[in-house]
Amino acid sequence: MEDIEYVFRNDGDNTLIQGKEFYLTGLLKREYAYIYDSICENNYKIREDNFDIFKELLYQNKVVGFCSYKIISESYYILTDAYIIRGYRRQSLFHNELKFQLRNGHYITIREPTKYMVELLIHVGYAKKINNNLVISSIDFNIDTSKALNVKKDFDLSNDILFSNLYDLDICSTLSFKIVNQMKYVVYYTEILDGEENLCKISRDKLNQEYFSNIVSFLINNDSVIERWLFLLNNNISFKKISKEDLLGSPGRLSNYLIKKVNDKNLSRDDAEYIQRQLLLELKTGKVDEKVLKLRLNYLINHLHKGNKSNNVQKDKSCPYCNEQITFIEDYCINCGYTLYNLLKLDEREFVFREVLEDKKSYKYSLNNIKEKKDYFSSDYLIKLSFFKVLHYLKSNHYRRDIFKDIASQQGINYDLRELLIDKGYISFSMNQEKWQFEANDYRNDELKEILKSHGLKISGNKHELITRITDEVPLEDIKSYSPRITDSGLKFIEDNYSLFFHNTIFKDFVYEEYLEFDKGLDKEYDELDKAMLFVDKHISNAFEKKDHDYMVYSLRKKALLYDILKDYNNVILNELKIFMINLNMLYIDSDYYLFYKPVEKETYSLLNELMSYITAEELNDLYSEAYNSFNEGDFKIPNYEIADVLREILRNYALNAINNRIRNRYYKIKENKTVLKKNNRGIVTLDRYFR
């Protein structure tokens, strides 16, 4: 490696090259011949010669690799190729590049990643193995469906599948499933990439229907576990949050971002003010979410005078604003940023109560009327939680160099977690035999020689000889490991503080001190789930006694989540049916809600559909009756037969907007902040015809 004539960047700044006039292969041959030679030696194949951005990767001012991207929009990049020459891998270069792009407000997907890249995502904590061969990733993978292979089973696919977060290490392939049940699904899998033929543990020739059916069975049986891991993995991603003031400014004052667009002649000042007014109103009326505001803003800048397609005949499963085809479930359109499942067209005046409602909903739910903001946690709580998260990742064999800073940043604490954990004796960077076998090849020759030299040993020989000599003659505890290991004290800390982690993961909006007090009053034979079930039951009773709508729904959903962890799907459905009935009847809600309330939530709509494959028609009827009879006579505003009809429509995938608009128009007439309701009817209802 020392003979290479590197490209140096003395100022430490990576050069960024726009790709309109270049091809990747030609650029590498001409400007970075040593990287191109390394690519050839390692049988890596350039997968996309056209690129929009080429980004150098630096190690100590030397260019040792690159990433290339295609730009879909100003906020959305597809990573097409990435390469780091040997000897400089495992230095967090790729991870730092991903973090750089995410923190600069760019959504990143990876086009059909290599097996090595997926293993790297696992190493830095953006992905996780969920069994021997399957990996889930918080960074989406992009599939070229025109080249992908597919297996269908009793399913007509109406839309292309473009994104996935699932990868199979055994067949070196990104997978994308559309699953209705174990017998009805479709799967796309990518062709094997050049150079990866020898990395597959299972030959593509041996793939059959049974192979994918086993994966479908695993995904169905572990869906809740996978969902929770994705939640934890997504916490590792540091995405830049840009406030609406930074992007838009305020009425009468344009932001610097918009002023720059005007100065660059991307749009006139009148157009900028028009877009600002439109977006401020869309934010207020829920038609756009602040998290995708930049995506929405750039779409409007680029399409202001083209208009939108909302006047055209809207296709099935398309965005109501730009008519772009929606091929995966998201809360917003990835093309224009418009909020999907937006149920009502409201004007600005109808949101006069929003600030009042937000204040009401800003406090944690308490058994003893403790007033504590939802975003408040003591420094001791946050430090212990940070310790737990770092140690939990280490125990799960997930380590990346920036994990200490990232978790401290996530929890908003200004402490050096690495040093604190070392001081407490919870982690150690000392080497042992197992770690040395795993890490030895990651050391460069000069580093191996330095270790030998410091112990007075011969430093000649190739890399294998240097490693062997160190293994045989150097005390491994004298070598500092690249990654820490968790100590016995660290394992005990995890055991002692699991309640805190459980609270933060499941019961974040319940007061923690009350959870601890409740724990002290129970016998030790109760496990965490038993204790949690009893605790949430007290909150459900408290919520019904207080007639607090949000409190009831939150508590019941937490109980459903606990049953989901136990895989008790009948009780999950029972609690979801209760939530469905509470929301549909607007039970105990403030009159302020009537102005923009959604009788059927998107979450309820999706969950009830997903859960139906676990029960029979007879079980559904029994659960429906049990849920309905758990409420008092006269609680409900909607007649029983209508509740059942709405449930049938949900289970038959009727349009959510249509269901909500019909319920609102038929049963809730808003006039001077008063609601006129039709009379309740508690008749006998059966759902048998749904299952015919």
JOGI-V872851 format. One record per residue. N is the residue number from 1. RES is the residue in one letter. D_CENTER is the distance of its C-alpha to the mean C-alpha in Angstrom with 2 decimals. Layout:
# JOGI-V872851
((N | RES | D_CENTER) (N | RES | D_CENTER))
This chain:
# JOGI-V872851
((1 | M | 38.98) (2 | E | 41.52) (3 | D | 43.47) (4 | I | 40.70) (5 | E | 41.42) (6 | Y | 38.04) (7 | V | 37.05) (8 | F | 36.89) (9 | R | 35.28) (10 | N | 37.43) (11 | D | 35.52) (12 | G | 32.29) (13 | D | 30.58) (14 | N | 28.84) (15 | T | 30.53) (16 | L | 28.45) (17 | I | 30.23) (18 | Q | 29.80) (19 | G | 30.32) (20 | K | 32.47) (21 | E | 35.64) (22 | F | 34.48) (23 | Y | 33.39) (24 | L | 31.27) (25 | T | 33.86) (26 | G | 36.72) (27 | L | 35.05) (28 | L | 34.37) (29 | K | 37.93) (30 | R | 39.50) (31 | E | 37.63) (32 | Y | 35.87) (33 | A | 38.18) (34 | Y | 37.26) (35 | I | 33.56) (36 | Y | 34.74) (37 | D | 37.14) (38 | S | 34.46) (39 | I | 32.33) (40 | C | 35.41) (41 | E | 36.32) (42 | N | 32.93) (43 | N | 32.88) (44 | Y | 29.72) (45 | K | 29.88) (46 | I | 28.82) (47 | R | 26.60) (48 | E | 26.81) (49 | D | 29.99) (50 | N | 29.22) (51 | F | 26.86) (52 | D | 26.24) (53 | I | 25.46) (54 | F | 26.65) (55 | K | 25.48) (56 | E | 27.55) (57 | L | 26.18) (58 | L | 28.65) (59 | Y | 29.85) (60 | Q | 32.70) (61 | N | 33.49) (62 | K | 33.77) (63 | V | 31.81) (64 | V | 30.51) (65 | G | 27.87) (66 | F | 25.98) (67 | C | 22.91) (68 | S | 23.54) (69 | Y | 21.50) (70 | K | 22.06) (71 | I | 21.44) (72 | I | 20.31) (73 | S | 20.55) (74 | E | 20.95) (75 | S | 17.23) (76 | Y | 15.95) (77 | Y | 16.98) (78 | I | 17.13) (79 | L | 18.05) (80 | T | 21.06) (81 | D | 22.88) (82 | A | 22.67) (83 | Y | 25.45) (84 | I | 26.80) (85 | I | 30.36) (86 | R | 31.23) (87 | G | 32.08) (88 | Y | 29.29) (89 | R | 26.24) (90 | R | 24.34) (91 | Q | 25.02) (92 | S | 21.40) (93 | L | 22.47) (94 | F | 19.67) (95 | H | 17.06) (96 | N | 18.92) (97 | E | 18.97) (98 | L | 15.21) (99 | K | 15.02) (100 | F | 17.95) (101 | Q | 16.52) (102 | L | 13.22) (103 | R | 15.48) (104 | N | 17.80) (105 | G | 15.51) (106 | H | 14.88) (107 | Y | 11.93) (108 | I | 12.34) (109 | T | 12.48) (110 | I | 14.92) (111 | R | 17.83) (112 | E | 18.62) (113 | P | 18.14) (114 | T | 21.05) (115 | K | 21.07) (116 | Y | 21.76) (117 | M | 18.74) (118 | V | 16.44) (119 | E | 18.47) (120 | L | 18.03) (121 | L | 14.20) (122 | I | 14.89) (123 | H | 17.49) (124 | V | 15.52) (125 | G | 12.69) (126 | Y | 9.91) (127 | A | 10.75) (128 | K | 12.82) (129 | K | 15.81) (130 | I | 15.74) (131 | N | 19.41) (132 | N | 22.15) (133 | N | 20.86) (134 | L | 17.31) (135 | V | 14.28) (136 | I | 10.55) (137 | S | 8.57) (138 | S | 5.36) (139 | I | 7.97) (140 | D | 9.14) (141 | F | 12.80) (142 | N | 15.45) (143 | I | 18.32) (144 | D | 21.80) (145 | T | 22.82) (146 | S | 26.42) (147 | K | 26.68) (148 | A | 24.44) (149 | L | 26.17) (150 | N | 25.54) (151 | V | 26.65) (152 | K | 27.28) (153 | K | 28.37) (154 | D | 29.85) (155 | F | 27.39) (156 | D | 27.95) (157 | L | 25.08) (158 | S | 25.41) (159 | N | 22.61) (160 | D | 21.50) (161 | I | 18.13) (162 | L | 16.70) (163 | F | 13.14) (164 | S | 11.84) (165 | N | 9.67) (166 | L | 12.78) (167 | Y | 15.78) (168 | D | 19.18) (169 | L | 21.04) (170 | D | 24.30) (171 | I | 24.70) (172 | C | 22.80) (173 | S | 20.83) (174 | T | 17.52) (175 | L | 17.40) (176 | S | 16.32) (177 | F | 17.42) (178 | K | 18.46) (179 | I | 19.58) (180 | V | 21.92) (181 | N | 23.41) (182 | Q | 24.69) (183 | M | 27.56) (184 | K | 25.99) (185 | Y | 23.30) (186 | V | 22.98) (187 | V | 21.42) (188 | Y | 21.35) (189 | Y | 21.66) (190 | T | 22.51) (191 | E | 25.98) (192 | I | 26.67) (193 | L | 26.59) (194 | D | 29.91) (195 | G | 30.60) (196 | E | 28.25) (197 | E | 30.80) (198 | N | 31.88) (199 | L | 28.41) (200 | C | 27.86) (201 | K | 28.88) (202 | I | 29.53) (203 | S | 31.62) (204 | R | 30.37) (205 | D | 33.80) (206 | K | 33.06) (207 | L | 29.96) (208 | N | 30.77) (209 | Q | 29.54) (210 | E | 29.60) (211 | Y | 27.16) (212 | F | 24.39) (213 | S | 25.51) (214 | N | 24.95) (215 | I | 21.33) (216 | V | 20.89) (217 | S | 22.61) (218 | F | 20.38) (219 | L | 17.13) (220 | I | 18.81) (221 | N | 20.20) (222 | N | 17.07) (223 | D | 14.45) (224 | S | 13.92) (225 | V | 13.85) (226 | I | 11.28) (227 | E | 9.00) (228 | R | 9.73) (229 | W | 9.26) (230 | L | 5.68) (231 | F | 5.55) (232 | L | 8.03) (233 | L | 6.88) (234 | N | 4.19) (235 | N | 7.51) (236 | N | 9.35) (237 | I | 8.52) (238 | S | 11.37) (239 | F | 11.22) (240 | K | 14.67) (241 | K | 15.40) (242 | I | 18.56) (243 | S | 20.58) (244 | K | 22.30) (245 | E | 25.58) (246 | D | 24.79) (247 | L | 23.95) (248 | L | 26.48) (249 | G | 28.96) (250 | S | 30.75) (251 | P | 33.42) (252 | G | 36.36) (253 | R | 34.57) (254 | L | 32.43) (255 | S | 29.75) (256 | N | 30.53) (257 | Y | 27.82) (258 | L | 29.72) (259 | I | 33.06) (260 | K | 32.18) (261 | K | 31.36) (262 | V | 34.76) (263 | N | 36.56) (264 | D | 35.12) (265 | K | 36.49) (266 | N | 33.20) (267 | L | 34.28) (268 | S | 37.12) (269 | R | 37.04) (270 | D | 37.72) (271 | D | 34.73) (272 | A | 32.52) (273 | E | 33.80) (274 | Y | 33.34) (275 | I | 29.66) (276 | Q | 29.23) (277 | R | 30.90) (278 | Q | 28.87) (279 | L | 25.49) (280 | L | 26.65) (281 | L | 27.70) (282 | E | 24.54) (283 | L | 22.51) (284 | K | 25.01) (285 | T | 25.09) (286 | G | 21.39) (287 | K | 21.55) (288 | V | 19.04) (289 | D | 16.24) (290 | E | 16.74) (291 | K | 13.27) (292 | V | 14.48) (293 | L | 18.08) (294 | K | 18.84) (295 | L | 17.84) (296 | R | 20.03) (297 | L | 22.78) (298 | N | 23.18) (299 | Y | 23.36) (300 | L | 26.12) (301 | I | 27.93) (302 | N | 28.09) (303 | H | 28.97) (304 | L | 31.01) (305 | H | 34.31) (306 | K | 33.01) (307 | G | 32.06) (308 | N | 29.42) (309 | K | 29.90) (310 | S | 29.60) (311 | N | 33.30) (312 | N | 33.04) (313 | V | 32.73) (314 | Q | 29.05) (315 | K | 27.85) (316 | D | 26.09) (317 | K | 22.28) (318 | S | 22.60) (319 | C | 21.63) (320 | P | 24.42) (321 | Y | 24.79) (322 | C | 24.91) (323 | N | 25.28) (324 | E | 22.78) (325 | Q | 21.90) (326 | I | 18.52) (327 | T | 17.55) (328 | F | 14.08) (329 | I | 12.67) (330 | E | 11.20) (331 | D | 12.36) (332 | Y | 14.23) (333 | C | 16.33) (334 | I | 15.11) (335 | N | 18.86) (336 | C | 20.15) (337 | G | 17.41) (338 | Y | 19.22) (339 | T | 17.59) (340 | L | 17.79) (341 | Y | 19.31) (342 | N | 21.27) (343 | L | 24.13) (344 | L | 26.90) (345 | K | 28.71) (346 | L | 29.65) (347 | D | 31.71) (348 | E | 31.51) (349 | R | 34.17) (350 | E | 32.25) (351 | F | 29.79) (352 | V | 32.47) (353 | F | 31.21) (354 | R | 27.55) (355 | E | 28.28) (356 | V | 30.22) (357 | L | 27.47) (358 | E | 24.82) (359 | D | 27.29) (360 | K | 27.91) (361 | K | 24.27) (362 | S | 23.69) (363 | Y | 25.30) (364 | K | 24.14) (365 | Y | 25.77) (366 | S | 28.85) (367 | L | 31.58) (368 | N | 34.13) (369 | N | 33.42) (370 | I | 31.94) (371 | K | 30.71) (372 | E | 27.63) (373 | K | 24.95) (374 | K | 21.37) (375 | D | 20.35) (376 | Y | 23.25) (377 | F | 23.17) (378 | S | 26.16) (379 | S | 26.20) (380 | D | 27.19) (381 | Y | 24.16) (382 | L | 21.77) (383 | I | 23.72) (384 | K | 23.76) (385 | L | 20.04) (386 | S | 19.55) (387 | F | 22.12) (388 | F | 20.50) (389 | K | 17.05) (390 | V | 18.91) (391 | L | 21.26) (392 | H | 18.75) (393 | Y | 17.03) (394 | L | 20.60) (395 | K | 21.69) (396 | S | 18.96) (397 | N | 20.27) (398 | H | 17.34) (399 | Y | 18.97) (400 | R | 18.68) (401 | R | 21.31) (402 | D | 19.34) (403 | I | 17.62) (404 | F | 20.34) (405 | K | 20.06) (406 | D | 16.28) (407 | I | 16.21) (408 | A | 19.37) (409 | S | 17.90) (410 | Q | 14.84) (411 | Q | 17.51) (412 | G | 19.96) (413 | I | 22.79) (414 | N | 25.36) (415 | Y | 26.28) (416 | D | 26.51) (417 | L | 24.52) (418 | R | 25.86) (419 | E | 29.44) (420 | L | 29.02) (421 | L | 27.66) (422 | I | 30.53) (423 | D | 33.04) (424 | K | 31.99) (425 | G | 32.38) (426 | Y | 28.89) (427 | I | 28.22) (428 | S | 30.63) (429 | F | 30.65) (430 | S | 33.81) (431 | M | 33.99) (432 | N | 34.86) (433 | Q | 35.91) (434 | E | 32.61) (435 | K | 30.64) (436 | W | 33.49) (437 | Q | 33.41) (438 | F | 29.72) (439 | E | 29.99) (440 | A | 33.56) (441 | N | 32.93) (442 | D | 30.43) (443 | Y | 33.36) (444 | R | 35.31) (445 | N | 39.07) (446 | D | 40.08) (447 | E | 37.95) (448 | L | 39.48) (449 | K | 42.92) (450 | E | 42.41) (451 | I | 41.67) (452 | L | 44.85) (453 | K | 46.88) (454 | S | 46.05) (455 | H | 47.44) (456 | G | 50.54) (457 | L | 49.67) (458 | K | 50.28) (459 | I | 47.60) (460 | S | 48.74) (461 | G | 47.17) (462 | N | 44.11) (463 | K | 40.61) (464 | H | 41.12) (465 | E | 44.39) (466 | L | 42.93) (467 | I | 40.17) (468 | T | 42.80) (469 | R | 45.13) (470 | I | 42.53) (471 | T | 41.59) (472 | D | 45.28) (473 | E | 46.65) (474 | V | 44.10) (475 | P | 42.98) (476 | L | 39.20) (477 | E | 38.77) (478 | D | 40.20) (479 | I | 37.24) (480 | K | 34.13) (481 | S | 30.98) (482 | Y | 28.07) (483 | S | 25.73) (484 | P | 26.46) (485 | R | 27.06) (486 | I | 26.70) (487 | T | 30.17) (488 | D | 31.70) (489 | S | 31.48) (490 | G | 27.74) (491 | L | 27.41) (492 | K | 29.58) (493 | F | 27.49) (494 | I | 24.42) (495 | E | 26.74) (496 | D | 28.28) (497 | N | 25.14) (498 | Y | 22.95) (499 | S | 23.80) (500 | L | 22.31) (501 | F | 18.96) (502 | F | 19.14) (503 | H | 20.02) (504 | N | 17.18) (505 | T | 14.59) (506 | I | 16.50) (507 | F | 19.19) (508 | K | 18.07) (509 | D | 20.14) (510 | F | 23.19) (511 | V | 25.68) (512 | Y | 25.34) (513 | E | 29.11) (514 | E | 29.79) (515 | Y | 27.47) (516 | L | 29.47) (517 | E | 32.75) (518 | F | 31.93) (519 | D | 31.19) (520 | K | 34.59) (521 | G | 36.43) (522 | L | 35.27) (523 | D | 36.89) (524 | K | 35.25) (525 | E | 35.01) (526 | Y | 32.05) (527 | D | 28.77) (528 | E | 25.56) (529 | L | 24.63) (530 | D | 28.24) (531 | K | 28.38) (532 | A | 25.13) (533 | M | 26.50) (534 | L | 29.76) (535 | F | 28.13) (536 | V | 26.03) (537 | D | 29.23) (538 | K | 31.05) (539 | H | 28.49) (540 | I | 28.76) (541 | S | 32.54) (542 | N | 32.39) (543 | A | 30.25) (544 | F | 32.73) (545 | E | 35.63) (546 | K | 34.35) (547 | K | 33.44) (548 | D | 30.15) (549 | H | 27.90) (550 | D | 24.51) (551 | Y | 25.43) (552 | M | 26.34) (553 | V | 23.21) (554 | Y | 20.94) (555 | S | 23.19) (556 | L | 23.47) (557 | R | 19.74) (558 | K | 19.55) (559 | K | 22.47) (560 | A | 20.85) (561 | L | 17.85) (562 | L | 20.54) (563 | Y | 22.36) (564 | D | 19.29) (565 | I | 19.08) (566 | L | 22.80) (567 | K | 22.35) (568 | D | 24.96) (569 | Y | 23.83) (570 | N | 27.04) (571 | N | 26.36) (572 | V | 22.72) (573 | I | 24.26) (574 | L | 27.09) (575 | N | 24.95) (576 | E | 22.84) (577 | L | 26.24) (578 | K | 27.43) (579 | I | 24.51) (580 | F | 25.25) (581 | M | 28.91) (582 | I | 28.40) (583 | N | 26.31) (584 | L | 28.63) (585 | N | 31.63) (586 | M | 30.21) (587 | L | 31.59) (588 | Y | 32.67) (589 | I | 30.71) (590 | D | 32.31) (591 | S | 34.19) (592 | D | 32.12) (593 | Y | 29.23) (594 | Y | 31.37) (595 | L | 31.04) (596 | F | 27.43) (597 | Y | 26.42) (598 | K | 24.56) (599 | P | 26.44) (600 | V | 23.83) (601 | E | 20.18) (602 | K | 17.62) (603 | E | 15.87) (604 | T | 19.35) (605 | Y | 20.11) (606 | S | 17.19) (607 | L | 17.60) (608 | L | 21.37) (609 | N | 21.24) (610 | E | 18.98) (611 | L | 21.21) (612 | M | 24.54) (613 | S | 24.76) (614 | Y | 25.35) (615 | I | 28.53) (616 | T | 31.88) (617 | A | 33.60) (618 | E | 35.86) (619 | E | 33.06) (620 | L | 31.31) (621 | N | 34.65) (622 | D | 35.20) (623 | L | 31.78) (624 | Y | 32.26) (625 | S | 35.70) (626 | E | 34.58) (627 | A | 31.85) (628 | Y | 34.34) (629 | N | 37.17) (630 | S | 35.17) (631 | F | 35.71) (632 | N | 39.08) (633 | E | 41.53) (634 | G | 41.09) (635 | D | 37.52) (636 | F | 36.22) (637 | K | 37.01) (638 | I | 36.07) (639 | P | 38.57) (640 | N | 37.60) (641 | Y | 38.22) (642 | E | 35.92) (643 | I | 33.05) (644 | A | 33.56) (645 | D | 33.76) (646 | V | 30.43) (647 | L | 28.85) (648 | R | 30.54) (649 | E | 29.22) (650 | I | 25.62) (651 | L | 26.22) (652 | R | 27.88) (653 | N | 24.99) (654 | Y | 27.09) (655 | A | 25.64) (656 | L | 23.83) (657 | N | 25.52) (658 | A | 28.88) (659 | I | 28.54) (660 | N | 27.72) (661 | N | 30.40) (662 | R | 32.98) (663 | I | 32.34) (664 | R | 32.52) (665 | N | 35.61) (666 | R | 37.38) (667 | Y | 36.84) (668 | Y | 35.84) (669 | K | 38.20) (670 | I | 37.51) (671 | K | 40.67) (672 | E | 41.26) (673 | N | 38.26) (674 | K | 39.81) (675 | T | 38.57) (676 | V | 41.09) (677 | L | 40.14) (678 | K | 41.82) (679 | K | 43.36) (680 | N | 41.47) (681 | N | 42.54) (682 | R | 41.75) (683 | G | 42.89) (684 | I | 42.18) (685 | V | 39.24) (686 | T | 38.25) (687 | L | 35.24) (688 | D | 37.14) (689 | R | 37.30) (690 | Y | 33.54) (691 | F | 33.91) (692 | R | 37.05))
